[in-house]
Amino acid sequence: MRGDPIDRPADLDVVRESYDRVADNYAHMVVTTGMGDIRRDPWLKASIDVFAYAVGGLGPVLDVGCGPGTVTGYLAERGLDVSGVDLSPRMIENARRLHPGCRFSVSSATELDLEEESHGGVLGWWSLFNLPRDVLPQVLGMFARALKPGGHFITGTHVGDEDAVRTEAYGGVPVRWTTHKWRPEQFVELIEKAGLEPVAELRLPANEFSGPTVVVMARRPG
């Protein structure tokens, strides 16, 4: 049984258009600078490797907010039955170009229609920070319901006390979106309230691409 419909963010169309504008620059920067490429960050790569091990054999894996498909492609190389979705049609075009052997489709996290206990794993890899604070708990609840017992969820997000309104990104491209930042303890509490059991937390300092961040992995009990 699927849960109640998720509230549609008021700025969803604006955010979609913004990511469409930066999609080509973003994909180029991943290839040329290593930004967003987990292979170049040992801690992030290790986190995804542990996730891949934990969900192996449990069923389909969904990469929500997959961008140009970097992590989706990596997990596919690890032998997982993984597919990616993204709000931005242009991001999906880049994902299909860069990872032609993978499955991708266009959808917001708030528009997904996931059956209960249908997935072995779900990722929200630096893709949930644009969700309003009242919408994110609804999306996390959907992910929890979609996981099979023993299935895992992994997410990474920006850490901070204040939200950041972006007006340009990835090479100076004009955008309009809000980065909703969370303290790690608040973020973990949201995941717990969604019905998931946190199993690991990794806090990382600021680097050349981002401010401080946190990675959390959690499982559906059972």
TIRO-2110 file (N, C-alpha, C; in Angstrom, 1 decimal):
// TIRO-2110
0.9, -1.2, 0.0, N, 1, A
0.0, 0.0, 0.0, CA, 1, A
0.9, 1.2, 0.0, C, 1, A
0.6, 2.2, -0.9, N, 2, A
1.3, 3.4, -1.0, CA, 2, A
0.8, 4.4, 0.1, C, 2, A
1.7, 5.4, 0.5, N, 3, A
1.3, 6.3, 1.5, CA, 3, A
0.5, 7.5, 0.8, C, 3, A
0.1, 8.5, 1.6, N, 4, A
-0.6, 9.6, 1.1, CA, 4, A
0.3, 10.4, 0.2, C, 4, A
-0.3, 11.2, -0.7, N, 5, A
0.5, 12.0, -1.6, CA, 5, A
1.4, 13.0, -0.9, C, 5, A
2.5, 13.3, -1.4, N, 6, A
3.5, 14.2, -0.8, CA, 6, A
3.2, 15.6, -1.3, C, 6, A
3.3, 16.6, -0.4, N, 7, A
3.1, 18.0, -0.7, CA, 7, A
4.1, 18.4, -1.8, C, 7, A
3.6, 19.2, -2.8, N, 8, A
4.4, 19.7, -3.9, CA, 8, A
5.1, 20.9, -3.4, C, 8, A
6.4, 21.0, -3.5, N, 9, A
7.1, 22.2, -3.1, CA, 9, A
6.7, 23.4, -4.0, C, 9, A
6.5, 24.6, -3.4, N, 10, A
6.0, 25.7, -4.1, CA, 10, A
7.0, 26.1, -5.2, C, 10, A
8.3, 25.9, -4.9, N, 11, A
9.3, 26.3, -5.9, CA, 11, A
9.8, 25.2, -6.8, C, 11, A
9.1, 24.1, -6.9, N, 12, A
9.6, 22.9, -7.6, CA, 12, A
9.9, 23.3, -9.1, C, 12, A
9.1, 24.0, -9.8, N, 13, A
9.3, 24.3, -11.2, CA, 13, A
10.5, 25.2, -11.3, C, 13, A
10.7, 26.2, -10.4, N, 14, A
11.8, 27.1, -10.5, CA, 14, A
13.1, 26.3, -10.2, C, 14, A
13.1, 25.4, -9.3, N, 15, A
14.3, 24.5, -9.0, CA, 15, A
14.6, 23.6, -10.2, C, 15, A
13.6, 23.1, -10.8, N, 16, A
13.8, 22.2, -12.0, CA, 16, A
14.5, 23.0, -13.1, C, 16, A
13.9, 24.2, -13.4, N, 17, A
14.5, 25.0, -14.4, CA, 17, A
15.9, 25.4, -14.1, C, 17, A
16.3, 25.7, -12.9, N, 18, A
17.6, 26.0, -12.5, CA, 18, A
18.6, 24.9, -12.7, C, 18, A
18.2, 23.7, -12.4, N, 19, A
19.1, 22.5, -12.6, CA, 19, A
19.2, 22.2, -14.1, C, 19, A
18.1, 22.5, -14.8, N, 20, A
18.3, 22.3, -16.3, CA, 20, A
19.4, 23.2, -16.8, C, 20, A
19.4, 24.5, -16.3, N, 21, A
20.4, 25.5, -16.8, CA, 21, A
21.8, 25.1, -16.4, C, 21, A
22.0, 24.5, -15.2, N, 22, A
23.4, 24.1, -14.8, CA, 22, A
23.8, 22.7, -15.2, C, 22, A
22.9, 21.9, -15.8, N, 23, A
23.2, 20.5, -16.0, CA, 23, A
24.4, 20.2, -16.8, C, 23, A
24.6, 21.0, -17.9, N, 24, A
25.7, 20.7, -18.8, CA, 24, A
27.0, 21.1, -18.1, C, 24, A
27.0, 22.3, -17.4, N, 25, A
28.2, 22.7, -16.7, CA, 25, A
28.6, 21.7, -15.5, C, 25, A
27.5, 21.3, -14.8, N, 26, A
27.7, 20.3, -13.7, CA, 26, A
28.4, 19.0, -14.2, C, 26, A
27.8, 18.5, -15.3, N, 27, A
28.3, 17.2, -15.8, CA, 27, A
29.8, 17.4, -16.3, C, 27, A
30.1, 18.5, -16.9, N, 28, A
31.4, 18.8, -17.3, CA, 28, A
32.4, 18.9, -16.1, C, 28, A
31.9, 19.6, -15.0, N, 29, A
32.8, 19.7, -13.9, CA, 29, A
33.1, 18.4, -13.2, C, 29, A
32.1, 17.5, -13.2, N, 30, A
32.3, 16.2, -12.6, CA, 30, A
33.4, 15.5, -13.3, C, 30, A
33.4, 15.6, -14.6, N, 31, A
34.4, 14.9, -15.4, CA, 31, A
35.8, 15.5, -15.3, C, 31, A
35.8, 16.9, -15.3, N, 32, A
37.1, 17.6, -15.4, CA, 32, A
37.7, 18.0, -14.0, C, 32, A
36.9, 18.1, -13.0, N, 33, A
37.4, 18.6, -11.7, CA, 33, A
37.3, 17.5, -10.6, C, 33, A
36.4, 16.5, -10.9, N, 34, A
36.2, 15.5, -9.8, CA, 34, A
35.1, 15.8, -8.9, C, 34, A
34.5, 17.0, -9.0, N, 35, A
33.4, 17.4, -8.1, CA, 35, A
32.3, 16.4, -8.3, C, 35, A
31.8, 15.8, -7.1, N, 36, A
30.7, 14.9, -7.2, CA, 36, A
31.1, 13.5, -7.6, C, 36, A
32.4, 13.2, -7.9, N, 37, A
32.8, 11.9, -8.3, CA, 37, A
33.4, 11.2, -7.0, C, 37, A
32.6, 10.2, -6.6, N, 38, A
33.0, 9.5, -5.3, CA, 38, A
34.3, 8.8, -5.5, C, 38, A
34.7, 8.4, -6.7, N, 39, A
36.0, 7.7, -6.9, CA, 39, A
37.2, 8.5, -6.4, C, 39, A
37.0, 9.8, -6.3, N, 40, A
38.1, 10.7, -6.0, CA, 40, A
38.1, 11.1, -4.5, C, 40, A
37.1, 10.7, -3.8, N, 41, A
37.0, 11.0, -2.3, CA, 41, A
36.9, 9.6, -1.6, C, 41, A
38.0, 9.2, -0.9, N, 42, A
38.0, 7.9, -0.3, CA, 42, A
36.9, 7.7, 0.8, C, 42, A
36.5, 8.7, 1.5, N, 43, A
35.5, 8.6, 2.5, CA, 43, A
34.1, 8.4, 1.9, C, 43, A
33.8, 9.2, 0.8, N, 44, A
32.5, 9.0, 0.2, CA, 44, A
32.5, 7.7, -0.6, C, 44, A
33.6, 7.3, -1.2, N, 45, A
33.6, 6.0, -1.9, CA, 45, A
33.4, 4.9, -1.0, C, 45, A
34.0, 5.0, 0.2, N, 46, A
33.9, 3.9, 1.2, CA, 46, A
32.4, 3.8, 1.7, C, 46, A
31.8, 5.0, 1.8, N, 47, A
30.4, 5.0, 2.2, CA, 47, A
29.5, 4.3, 1.2, C, 47, A
29.7, 4.6, -0.1, N, 48, A
28.9, 4.0, -1.1, CA, 48, A
29.2, 2.5, -1.3, C, 48, A
30.5, 2.1, -1.1, N, 49, A
30.9, 0.7, -1.1, CA, 49, A
30.2, -0.1, 0.0, C, 49, A
30.1, 0.5, 1.2, N, 50, A
29.4, -0.2, 2.3, CA, 50, A
28.0, -0.3, 2.0, C, 50, A
27.4, 0.7, 1.5, N, 51, A
26.0, 0.7, 1.1, CA, 51, A
25.7, -0.4, 0.0, C, 51, A
26.6, -0.5, -1.0, N, 52, A
26.4, -1.5, -2.0, CA, 52, A
26.5, -2.9, -1.5, C, 52, A
27.4, -3.1, -0.5, N, 53, A
27.6, -4.4, 0.1, CA, 53, A
26.3, -4.7, 0.9, C, 53, A
25.7, -3.7, 1.6, N, 54, A
24.6, -4.0, 2.5, CA, 54, A
23.3, -4.3, 1.7, C, 54, A
23.2, -3.7, 0.5, N, 55, A
21.9, -4.0, -0.3, CA, 55, A
22.1, -5.0, -1.3, C, 55, A
23.2, -5.5, -1.5, N, 56, A
23.4, -6.5, -2.6, CA, 56, A
22.5, -7.7, -2.4, C, 56, A
21.8, -8.1, -3.4, N, 57, A
20.9, -9.2, -3.3, CA, 57, A
19.5, -9.0, -2.7, C, 57, A
19.3, -7.7, -2.3, N, 58, A
18.0, -7.4, -1.6, CA, 58, A
16.9, -6.9, -2.6, C, 58, A
17.3, -6.6, -3.8, N, 59, A
16.3, -6.1, -4.8, CA, 59, A
16.8, -4.8, -5.4, C, 59, A
15.8, -4.2, -6.2, N, 60, A
16.2, -3.0, -6.9, CA, 60, A
16.7, -1.9, -6.0, C, 60, A
17.5, -1.0, -6.5, N, 61, A
18.1, 0.1, -5.8, CA, 61, A
17.7, 1.4, -6.6, C, 61, A
17.2, 2.4, -5.9, N, 62, A
16.8, 3.7, -6.6, CA, 62, A
17.7, 4.8, -6.2, C, 62, A
18.3, 5.5, -7.1, N, 63, A
19.1, 6.7, -6.8, CA, 63, A
18.3, 7.9, -7.1, C, 63, A
17.8, 8.5, -6.1, N, 64, A
16.8, 9.7, -6.2, CA, 64, A
17.6, 11.0, -6.2, C, 64, A
17.4, 11.7, -7.3, N, 65, A
18.2, 12.9, -7.5, CA, 65, A
19.6, 12.6, -8.0, C, 65, A
19.6, 11.7, -9.1, N, 66, A
20.9, 11.1, -9.6, CA, 66, A
21.8, 12.1, -10.3, C, 66, A
21.3, 13.2, -10.7, N, 67, A
22.1, 14.2, -11.5, CA, 67, A
22.6, 13.5, -12.8, C, 67, A
23.9, 13.7, -13.1, N, 68, A
24.4, 13.1, -14.3, CA, 68, A
24.7, 11.6, -14.2, C, 68, A
24.3, 11.0, -13.1, N, 69, A
24.3, 9.5, -13.0, CA, 69, A
25.6, 8.9, -12.5, C, 69, A
26.5, 9.8, -11.9, N, 70, A
27.8, 9.3, -11.4, CA, 70, A
27.7, 8.1, -10.5, C, 70, A
26.9, 8.3, -9.4, N, 71, A
26.8, 7.2, -8.4, CA, 71, A
25.9, 6.0, -9.0, C, 71, A
24.9, 6.3, -9.8, N, 72, A
24.1, 5.2, -10.4, CA, 72, A
25.1, 4.4, -11.2, C, 72, A
25.9, 5.0, -12.0, N, 73, A
26.8, 4.2, -12.9, CA, 73, A
27.8, 3.4, -12.1, C, 73, A
28.3, 4.0, -11.0, N, 74, A
29.2, 3.3, -10.1, CA, 74, A
28.6, 2.0, -9.5, C, 74, A
27.3, 2.2, -9.0, N, 75, A
26.7, 1.0, -8.4, CA, 75, A
26.3, 0.0, -9.4, C, 75, A
26.0, 0.4, -10.6, N, 76, A
25.8, -0.6, -11.7, CA, 76, A
27.0, -1.4, -12.0, C, 76, A
28.2, -0.7, -11.9, N, 77, A
29.5, -1.5, -12.1, CA, 77, A
29.7, -2.5, -11.0, C, 77, A
29.1, -2.2, -9.8, N, 78, A
29.2, -3.1, -8.7, CA, 78, A
28.2, -4.3, -8.8, C, 78, A
27.4, -4.3, -9.9, N, 79, A
26.5, -5.4, -10.1, CA, 79, A
25.1, -5.2, -9.5, C, 79, A
24.8, -4.0, -9.1, N, 80, A
23.5, -3.8, -8.5, CA, 80, A
22.4, -3.5, -9.6, C, 80, A
21.2, -3.9, -9.3, N, 81, A
20.1, -3.6, -10.1, CA, 81, A
19.6, -2.2, -9.8, C, 81, A
20.3, -1.1, -10.4, N, 82, A
20.1, 0.2, -9.9, CA, 82, A
19.5, 1.1, -11.1, C, 82, A
18.7, 2.0, -10.7, N, 83, A
18.2, 3.0, -11.7, CA, 83, A
18.2, 4.4, -11.0, C, 83, A
18.2, 5.4, -11.8, N, 84, A
18.3, 6.8, -11.3, CA, 84, A
17.1, 7.6, -11.8, C, 84, A
16.7, 8.5, -10.9, N, 85, A
15.7, 9.5, -11.3, CA, 85, A
16.2, 10.9, -10.9, C, 85, A
15.8, 11.9, -11.6, N, 86, A
16.1, 13.3, -11.3, CA, 86, A
15.1, 14.2, -11.7, C, 86, A
14.9, 15.3, -11.0, N, 87, A
14.0, 16.4, -11.3, CA, 87, A
14.2, 17.0, -12.7, C, 87, A
15.5, 17.1, -13.1, N, 88, A
15.9, 17.9, -14.2, CA, 88, A
15.9, 17.0, -15.5, C, 88, A
15.1, 17.3, -16.5, N, 89, A
15.3, 16.5, -17.8, CA, 89, A
16.7, 16.6, -18.4, C, 89, A
17.3, 17.8, -18.3, N, 90, A
18.6, 17.9, -18.9, CA, 90, A
19.7, 17.1, -18.1, C, 90, A
19.5, 17.0, -16.8, N, 91, A
20.4, 16.1, -16.0, CA, 91, A
20.3, 14.7, -16.5, C, 91, A
19.0, 14.3, -16.7, N, 92, A
18.8, 12.9, -17.2, CA, 92, A
19.4, 12.7, -18.6, C, 92, A
19.3, 13.7, -19.4, N, 93, A
20.0, 13.6, -20.8, CA, 93, A
21.5, 13.4, -20.6, C, 93, A
22.1, 14.1, -19.7, N, 94, A
23.5, 13.9, -19.5, CA, 94, A
23.8, 12.5, -18.9, C, 94, A
22.9, 12.1, -18.0, N, 95, A
23.1, 10.8, -17.3, CA, 95, A
23.1, 9.6, -18.4, C, 95, A
22.1, 9.8, -19.3, N, 96, A
22.0, 8.7, -20.3, CA, 96, A
23.1, 8.8, -21.3, C, 96, A
23.7, 10.0, -21.5, N, 97, A
24.8, 10.1, -22.4, CA, 97, A
26.1, 9.5, -21.8, C, 97, A
26.3, 9.8, -20.5, N, 98, A
27.5, 9.3, -19.8, CA, 98, A
27.4, 7.9, -19.4, C, 98, A
26.2, 7.4, -19.1, N, 99, A
26.1, 6.0, -18.6, CA, 99, A
25.0, 5.3, -19.4, C, 99, A
25.3, 5.0, -20.7, N, 100, A
24.2, 4.5, -21.6, CA, 100, A
23.7, 3.1, -21.2, C, 100, A
24.4, 2.4, -20.3, N, 101, A
23.9, 1.1, -19.9, CA, 101, A
23.0, 1.1, -18.7, C, 101, A
22.7, 2.3, -18.2, N, 102, A
21.9, 2.4, -17.0, CA, 102, A
20.5, 2.9, -17.3, C, 102, A
19.6, 2.8, -16.4, N, 103, A
18.2, 3.2, -16.6, CA, 103, A
18.0, 4.5, -15.8, C, 103, A
17.4, 5.5, -16.5, N, 104, A
17.2, 6.8, -15.9, CA, 104, A
15.8, 7.3, -16.3, C, 104, A
15.2, 8.1, -15.4, N, 105, A
13.9, 8.7, -15.8, CA, 105, A
13.8, 10.0, -15.0, C, 105, A
12.8, 10.9, -15.5, N, 106, A
12.6, 12.2, -14.9, CA, 106, A
11.5, 12.1, -13.9, C, 106, A
11.9, 12.6, -12.6, N, 107, A
10.8, 12.6, -11.6, CA, 107, A
11.4, 13.4, -10.4, C, 107, A
10.6, 14.2, -9.8, N, 108, A
10.9, 14.7, -8.5, CA, 108, A
10.8, 13.7, -7.4, C, 108, A
11.5, 13.8, -6.3, N, 109, A
11.4, 13.0, -5.2, CA, 109, A
9.9, 13.0, -4.6, C, 109, A
9.3, 14.1, -4.8, N, 110, A
7.9, 14.3, -4.3, CA, 110, A
6.9, 13.7, -5.2, C, 110, A
7.3, 13.3, -6.4, N, 111, A
6.3, 12.7, -7.4, CA, 111, A
6.4, 11.2, -7.6, C, 111, A
7.4, 10.6, -6.9, N, 112, A
7.6, 9.2, -7.0, CA, 112, A
6.4, 8.4, -6.5, C, 112, A
6.1, 7.3, -7.1, N, 113, A
5.0, 6.4, -6.7, CA, 113, A
5.6, 5.0, -6.5, C, 113, A
6.1, 4.8, -5.2, N, 114, A
6.9, 3.6, -4.9, CA, 114, A
6.0, 2.7, -4.1, C, 114, A
6.0, 1.4, -4.5, N, 115, A
5.3, 0.4, -3.7, CA, 115, A
6.0, 0.1, -2.4, C, 115, A
5.2, -0.3, -1.5, N, 116, A
5.8, -0.7, -0.2, CA, 116, A
6.6, -1.9, -0.3, C, 116, A
7.8, -1.9, 0.4, N, 117, A
8.7, -3.0, 0.4, CA, 117, A
9.1, -3.5, -1.0, C, 117, A
9.4, -2.5, -1.9, N, 118, A
9.7, -2.8, -3.3, CA, 118, A
11.2, -2.7, -3.6, C, 118, A
12.0, -2.1, -2.7, N, 119, A
13.4, -1.8, -3.0, CA, 119, A
14.3, -2.3, -1.9, C, 119, A
15.5, -2.8, -2.3, N, 120, A
16.5, -3.1, -1.4, CA, 120, A
17.3, -2.0, -0.9, C, 120, A
17.4, -0.9, -1.7, N, 121, A
18.1, 0.3, -1.3, CA, 121, A
17.6, 1.5, -2.0, C, 121, A
17.7, 2.7, -1.3, N, 122, A
17.4, 4.0, -1.8, CA, 122, A
18.5, 4.9, -1.4, C, 122, A
18.9, 5.8, -2.4, N, 123, A
19.9, 6.8, -2.1, CA, 123, A
19.2, 8.2, -2.3, C, 123, A
19.6, 9.1, -1.4, N, 124, A
19.3, 10.5, -1.5, CA, 124, A
20.6, 11.3, -1.4, C, 124, A
21.5, 11.1, -2.4, N, 125, A
22.9, 11.5, -2.3, CA, 125, A
23.1, 12.9, -2.7, C, 125, A
23.1, 13.8, -1.7, N, 126, A
23.2, 15.3, -1.9, CA, 126, A
22.1, 15.7, -2.9, C, 126, A
20.9, 15.2, -2.7, N, 127, A
19.8, 15.5, -3.6, CA, 127, A
18.5, 15.9, -2.9, C, 127, A
18.5, 16.0, -1.6, N, 128, A
17.3, 16.3, -0.8, CA, 128, A
17.4, 17.6, -0.1, C, 128, A
18.5, 18.4, -0.3, N, 129, A
18.6, 19.6, 0.5, CA, 129, A
17.7, 20.7, -0.1, C, 129, A
17.2, 20.6, -1.3, N, 130, A
16.3, 21.6, -1.8, CA, 130, A
14.9, 21.4, -1.3, C, 130, A
14.6, 20.3, -0.7, N, 131, A
13.2, 20.0, -0.2, CA, 131, A
12.9, 20.9, 1.0, C, 131, A
11.7, 21.6, 1.0, N, 132, A
11.4, 22.4, 2.2, CA, 132, A
11.3, 21.5, 3.4, C, 132, A
11.5, 22.2, 4.6, N, 133, A
11.6, 21.5, 5.8, CA, 133, A
10.4, 20.7, 6.2, C, 133, A
9.2, 21.1, 5.7, N, 134, A
8.0, 20.4, 6.0, CA, 134, A
7.7, 19.2, 5.0, C, 134, A
8.5, 19.2, 3.9, N, 135, A
8.3, 18.2, 2.9, CA, 135, A
9.3, 17.1, 3.1, C, 135, A
10.5, 17.4, 3.5, N, 136, A
11.5, 16.3, 3.6, CA, 136, A
11.1, 15.2, 4.5, C, 136, A
10.4, 15.4, 5.7, N, 137, A
10.0, 14.2, 6.4, CA, 137, A
9.0, 13.3, 5.7, C, 137, A
8.1, 13.9, 4.8, N, 138, A
7.2, 13.1, 4.0, CA, 138, A
8.0, 12.2, 3.0, C, 138, A
9.0, 12.8, 2.4, N, 139, A
9.8, 12.0, 1.5, CA, 139, A
10.6, 10.9, 2.2, C, 139, A
11.1, 11.2, 3.3, N, 140, A
11.8, 10.1, 4.1, CA, 140, A
10.9, 9.0, 4.5, C, 140, A
9.6, 9.4, 4.8, N, 141, A
8.7, 8.3, 5.2, CA, 141, A
8.3, 7.5, 4.0, C, 141, A
8.3, 8.1, 2.8, N, 142, A
8.0, 7.3, 1.6, CA, 142, A
9.2, 6.3, 1.3, C, 142, A
10.4, 6.8, 1.5, N, 143, A
11.6, 5.9, 1.3, CA, 143, A
11.5, 4.8, 2.3, C, 143, A
11.2, 5.1, 3.5, N, 144, A
11.2, 4.0, 4.6, CA, 144, A
10.1, 2.9, 4.2, C, 144, A
9.0, 3.3, 3.7, N, 145, A
8.0, 2.4, 3.3, CA, 145, A
8.4, 1.6, 2.1, C, 145, A
9.1, 2.2, 1.2, N, 146, A
9.5, 1.5, 0.0, CA, 146, A
10.6, 0.5, 0.2, C, 146, A
11.3, 0.6, 1.3, N, 147, A
12.4, -0.4, 1.5, CA, 147, A
11.9, -1.7, 2.0, C, 147, A
12.5, -2.8, 1.6, N, 148, A
12.2, -4.1, 2.2, CA, 148, A
12.8, -4.1, 3.6, C, 148, A
12.3, -5.0, 4.4, N, 149, A
12.9, -5.2, 5.7, CA, 149, A
14.4, -5.5, 5.6, C, 149, A
15.2, -4.8, 6.2, N, 150, A
16.7, -5.0, 6.1, CA, 150, A
17.3, -4.2, 5.0, C, 150, A
16.4, -3.5, 4.2, N, 151, A
16.9, -2.6, 3.1, CA, 151, A
17.6, -1.4, 3.7, C, 151, A
18.4, -0.7, 2.9, N, 152, A
19.2, 0.4, 3.5, CA, 152, A
18.9, 1.7, 2.7, C, 152, A
19.0, 2.8, 3.4, N, 153, A
18.9, 4.2, 2.8, CA, 153, A
20.2, 4.9, 3.1, C, 153, A
20.8, 5.6, 2.1, N, 154, A
21.9, 6.4, 2.4, CA, 154, A
21.7, 7.8, 1.8, C, 154, A
22.2, 8.8, 2.6, N, 155, A
22.0, 10.1, 2.1, CA, 155, A
23.1, 11.0, 2.6, C, 155, A
23.4, 12.1, 1.9, N, 156, A
24.4, 13.0, 2.3, CA, 156, A
23.8, 14.4, 2.1, C, 156, A
24.1, 15.3, 3.0, N, 157, A
23.6, 16.7, 2.9, CA, 157, A
24.5, 17.7, 3.5, C, 157, A
24.1, 19.0, 3.3, N, 158, A
24.9, 20.1, 3.8, CA, 158, A
24.6, 20.4, 5.3, C, 158, A
25.6, 20.7, 6.1, N, 159, A
25.5, 20.9, 7.5, CA, 159, A
25.5, 22.4, 7.8, C, 159, A
24.6, 22.9, 8.6, N, 160, A
24.7, 24.3, 9.0, CA, 160, A
23.4, 24.7, 9.8, C, 160, A
23.4, 25.9, 10.3, N, 161, A
22.3, 26.4, 11.1, CA, 161, A
21.4, 27.3, 10.3, C, 161, A
21.8, 27.8, 9.1, N, 162, A
21.0, 28.7, 8.4, CA, 162, A
20.9, 28.2, 6.9, C, 162, A
19.8, 28.4, 6.3, N, 163, A
19.6, 28.1, 4.9, CA, 163, A
20.4, 29.1, 4.0, C, 163, A
20.7, 28.6, 2.8, N, 164, A
21.5, 29.5, 1.9, CA, 164, A
20.7, 29.6, 0.6, C, 164, A
20.4, 30.8, 0.2, N, 165, A
19.7, 31.1, -1.1, CA, 165, A
20.7, 31.2, -2.2, C, 165, A
20.7, 30.4, -3.2, N, 166, A
21.6, 30.4, -4.3, CA, 166, A
21.0, 31.2, -5.5, C, 166, A
21.9, 32.1, -6.0, N, 167, A
21.5, 32.8, -7.2, CA, 167, A
22.4, 32.5, -8.4, C, 167, A
23.5, 31.8, -8.2, N, 168, A
24.3, 31.3, -9.2, CA, 168, A
25.0, 30.1, -8.7, C, 168, A
25.4, 29.2, -9.7, N, 169, A
26.1, 28.0, -9.3, CA, 169, A
26.8, 27.4, -10.5, C, 169, A
27.8, 26.6, -10.2, N, 170, A
28.5, 25.7, -11.2, CA, 170, A
29.0, 26.6, -12.4, C, 170, A
29.9, 27.5, -12.1, N, 171, A
30.4, 28.3, -13.2, CA, 171, A
29.7, 29.6, -13.4, C, 171, A
29.0, 30.0, -12.4, N, 172, A
28.3, 31.3, -12.5, CA, 172, A
27.0, 31.3, -13.3, C, 172, A
26.4, 30.1, -13.4, N, 173, A
25.1, 30.1, -14.1, CA, 173, A
24.0, 30.6, -13.2, C, 173, A
23.1, 31.5, -13.7, N, 174, A
22.0, 32.0, -12.8, CA, 174, A
21.1, 30.9, -12.4, C, 174, A
20.8, 30.8, -11.1, N, 175, A
19.8, 29.8, -10.5, CA, 175, A
19.0, 30.5, -9.5, C, 175, A
17.9, 29.7, -9.1, N, 176, A
17.1, 30.2, -7.9, CA, 176, A
16.7, 28.9, -7.2, C, 176, A
17.4, 28.7, -6.1, N, 177, A
17.0, 27.6, -5.2, CA, 177, A
17.6, 27.9, -3.8, C, 177, A
17.0, 27.2, -2.8, N, 178, A
17.4, 27.3, -1.4, CA, 178, A
18.0, 26.0, -1.0, C, 178, A
19.2, 26.1, -0.4, N, 179, A
19.9, 24.9, 0.2, CA, 179, A
19.5, 24.9, 1.7, C, 179, A
18.6, 23.9, 2.0, N, 180, A
18.2, 23.8, 3.4, CA, 180, A
19.2, 23.0, 4.2, C, 180, A
19.9, 23.6, 5.1, N, 181, A
21.0, 23.0, 5.9, CA, 181, A
20.4, 22.4, 7.2, C, 181, A
21.1, 21.3, 7.7, N, 182, A
20.6, 20.7, 8.9, CA, 182, A
21.8, 20.4, 9.8, C, 182, A
21.6, 20.5, 11.1, N, 183, A
22.6, 20.0, 12.0, CA, 183, A
22.5, 18.4, 12.0, C, 183, A
23.6, 17.8, 12.1, N, 184, A
23.6, 16.3, 12.0, CA, 184, A
22.6, 15.6, 12.9, C, 184, A
22.5, 16.1, 14.1, N, 185, A
21.6, 15.4, 15.1, CA, 185, A
20.1, 15.6, 14.6, C, 185, A
19.8, 16.8, 14.1, N, 186, A
18.5, 17.0, 13.6, CA, 186, A
18.1, 16.1, 12.4, C, 186, A
19.1, 16.0, 11.5, N, 187, A
18.9, 15.2, 10.3, CA, 187, A
18.7, 13.7, 10.7, C, 187, A
19.5, 13.2, 11.6, N, 188, A
19.4, 11.8, 12.0, CA, 188, A
18.0, 11.6, 12.7, C, 188, A
17.6, 12.6, 13.5, N, 189, A
16.3, 12.5, 14.1, CA, 189, A
15.2, 12.4, 13.1, C, 189, A
15.2, 13.1, 12.0, N, 190, A
14.2, 13.0, 11.0, CA, 190, A
14.2, 11.6, 10.4, C, 190, A
15.3, 11.1, 10.2, N, 191, A
15.4, 9.7, 9.6, CA, 191, A
14.9, 8.7, 10.5, C, 191, A
15.1, 8.8, 11.8, N, 192, A
14.6, 7.9, 12.8, CA, 192, A
13.0, 8.1, 12.9, C, 192, A
12.5, 9.3, 12.8, N, 193, A
11.1, 9.5, 12.9, CA, 193, A
10.4, 8.9, 11.7, C, 193, A
11.1, 8.8, 10.6, N, 194, A
10.5, 8.2, 9.3, CA, 194, A
10.4, 6.7, 9.5, C, 194, A
11.0, 6.1, 10.5, N, 195, A
10.9, 4.7, 10.7, CA, 195, A
12.1, 3.9, 10.4, C, 195, A
13.2, 4.6, 10.2, N, 196, A
14.5, 3.9, 9.8, CA, 196, A
15.4, 3.9, 11.0, C, 196, A
16.3, 3.0, 11.0, N, 197, A
17.3, 2.8, 12.1, CA, 197, A
18.7, 3.2, 11.6, C, 197, A
19.2, 4.4, 12.1, N, 198, A
20.5, 4.8, 11.6, CA, 198, A
21.6, 3.7, 12.0, C, 198, A
22.5, 3.4, 11.1, N, 199, A
23.5, 2.5, 11.4, CA, 199, A
24.9, 3.1, 11.3, C, 199, A
25.1, 4.2, 10.6, N, 200, A
26.4, 4.9, 10.5, CA, 200, A
26.2, 6.3, 10.2, C, 200, A
27.1, 7.1, 10.7, N, 201, A
27.1, 8.6, 10.4, CA, 201, A
28.5, 9.0, 10.2, C, 201, A
28.7, 9.8, 9.1, N, 202, A
30.1, 10.3, 8.7, CA, 202, A
30.0, 11.8, 8.6, C, 202, A
30.7, 12.5, 9.4, N, 203, A
30.8, 14.0, 9.3, CA, 203, A
32.1, 14.4, 8.6, C, 203, A
32.0, 15.3, 7.6, N, 204, A
33.1, 15.7, 6.8, CA, 204, A
33.2, 17.2, 6.9, C, 204, A
34.5, 17.7, 7.0, N, 205, A
34.7, 19.2, 7.0, CA, 205, A
34.5, 19.8, 5.6, C, 205, A
34.5, 21.1, 5.6, N, 206, A
34.5, 21.8, 4.3, CA, 206, A
35.6, 21.5, 3.4, C, 206, A
35.4, 21.5, 2.1, N, 207, A
36.5, 21.3, 1.1, CA, 207, A
36.4, 22.3, 0.0, C, 207, A
37.1, 22.1, -1.1, N, 208, A
37.1, 23.1, -2.2, CA, 208, A
35.7, 23.2, -2.9, C, 208, A
34.9, 22.2, -2.7, N, 209, A
33.6, 22.2, -3.4, CA, 209, A
32.4, 22.5, -2.6, C, 209, A
32.6, 22.4, -1.2, N, 210, A
31.4, 22.4, -0.4, CA, 210, A
31.8, 22.8, 1.0, C, 210, A
30.8, 23.3, 1.8, N, 211, A
31.0, 23.5, 3.2, CA, 211, A
30.9, 22.1, 3.9, C, 211, A
30.8, 22.1, 5.3, N, 212, A
30.7, 20.8, 6.0, CA, 212, A
29.5, 20.0, 5.6, C, 212, A
29.6, 18.7, 5.6, N, 213, A
28.6, 17.8, 5.2, CA, 213, A
28.5, 16.6, 6.1, C, 213, A
27.4, 15.9, 6.0, N, 214, A
27.2, 14.7, 6.8, CA, 214, A
26.6, 13.6, 5.9, C, 214, A
27.0, 12.4, 6.1, N, 215, A
26.5, 11.2, 5.4, CA, 215, A
25.9, 10.3, 6.5, C, 215, A
24.6, 9.8, 6.2, N, 216, A
24.0, 8.9, 7.1, CA, 216, A
23.5, 7.7, 6.4, C, 216, A
23.7, 6.6, 6.9, N, 217, A
23.1, 5.3, 6.4, CA, 217, A
22.2, 4.7, 7.4, C, 217, A
21.0, 4.3, 7.0, N, 218, A
20.0, 3.7, 7.9, CA, 218, A
19.4, 2.5, 7.3, C, 218, A
18.7, 1.7, 8.1, N, 219, A
18.1, 0.5, 7.6, CA, 219, A
16.7, 0.4, 8.0, C, 219, A
15.8, -0.3, 7.3, N, 220, A
14.5, -0.6, 7.7, CA, 220, A
14.5, -1.8, 8.6, C, 220, A
14.1, -1.7, 9.8, N, 221, A
14.1, -2.9, 10.7, CA, 221, A
13.3, -4.0, 10.2, C, 221, A
13.7, -5.2, 10.6, N, 222, A
13.0, -6.4, 10.2, CA, 222, A
13.9, -7.4, 9.6, C, 222, A
END
